Every structure is written in C-alpha cells, then in structure tokens.
Amino acid sequence: MINLAPEEKKNRGAKLSEIKTKLTEAYESKEQIFKMTQINEQLEKDLVDISLDVAHEEGSYSLLAEIRRDAEEICKSM
C-alpha cells in the first residue's frame, strides 16, 4: 500500500473495509450458531423429570392465622 497512489489507496482501503465487514458478519453468525448448538446440546443432556414426587416442606401459619385458630379452639371448647 505504500507504493500506491492516493486514489488507489482509497479504492483498496474501501475494498478491504468491505471484505473485513463481510468476514466479521460471517464470523459472528457462525459464532452465534455455535453457541446455540452448545446450549441445545446441554439442554438435551440436562433433562429434568418433573413427574418425580418431591417432598414439600410444610410452611408455618402467619401470626394472625395462629391467633384466629387459637380463638376458634377456645370457642369450640366452651
């Protein structure tokens, strides 16, 4: 590029810029496809069986619910 005329440098620079843009787009496209393929393969390996019974921990009642239950028990015992 050193030995080229200024107009020739401009033309070659534009062509090289265009080529670089196309290569970058192609690379990013392939990279995206590769990442999606990896994600899909990982999802296929890590299947989760949602039909399994899972032990549920019982929660606790709120303070108001406990007081209400206590009051109901007192009334029932009267």
C-alpha positions in Angstrom: 0.0 0.0 0.0 3.0 2.3 0.5 3.8 2.4 -3.2 0.2 3.1 -4.4 -1.2 6.5 -5.5 -3.6 8.2 -3.1 -6.6 7.5 -5.2 -5.6 3.8 -5.5 -5.1 3.6 -1.7 -8.6 5.0 -1.2 -10.1 2.4 -3.5 -8.2 -0.5 -2.0 -9.0 0.7 1.5 -12.7 0.7 0.7 -12.5 -2.8 -0.7 -10.5 -4.1 2.3 -13.1 -2.4 4.6 -15.9 -4.1 2.8 -14.2 -7.5 3.0 -13.5 -7.0 6.7 -17.2 -6.2 7.3 -18.3 -9.3 5.4 -15.8 -11.5 7.3 -16.8 -10.1 10.6 -20.5 -10.7 9.9 -19.9 -14.3 8.8 -17.8 -14.9 11.9 -20.4 -13.5 14.2 -23.1 -15.5 12.5 -21.1 -18.8 12.8 -20.3 -18.0 16.5 -24.0 -17.5 17.3 -24.9 -20.8 15.6 -22.1 -22.5 17.6 -23.3 -21.1 20.9 -26.9 -22.0 20.2 -25.8 -25.6 19.3 -23.8 -25.8 22.6 -26.8 -24.6 24.6 -29.2 -27.0 22.9 -26.8 -29.9 23.5 -26.5 -29.0 27.1 -30.3 -28.7 27.5 -30.7 -32.2 26.0 -28.2 -33.7 28.4 -29.7 -31.9 31.5 -33.3 -33.0 31.1 -35.3 -32.9 34.4 -38.1 -35.3 35.1 -40.8 -33.0 36.6 -43.0 -36.0 37.3 -41.0 -37.1 40.3 -42.6 -36.7 43.7 -40.8 -34.0 45.7 -41.1 -33.8 49.4 -42.7 -30.4 50.2 -41.8 -28.8 53.5 -44.8 -27.5 55.3 -44.8 -23.9 56.0 -46.0 -22.1 59.1 -49.1 -20.1 59.6 -48.9 -16.3 60.0 -49.3 -14.8 63.4 -52.9 -13.7 62.7 -53.9 -17.1 61.4 -52.4 -18.8 64.6 -54.3 -16.4 66.9 -57.5 -17.0 64.9 -57.1 -20.8 65.2 -56.4 -20.5 68.9 -59.5 -18.3 69.4 -61.6 -20.9 67.4 -60.3 -23.7 69.6 -61.2 -21.8 72.7 -64.7 -21.1 71.4 -65.1 -24.7 70.5 -64.1 -26.0 73.9 -66.7 -23.7 75.6 
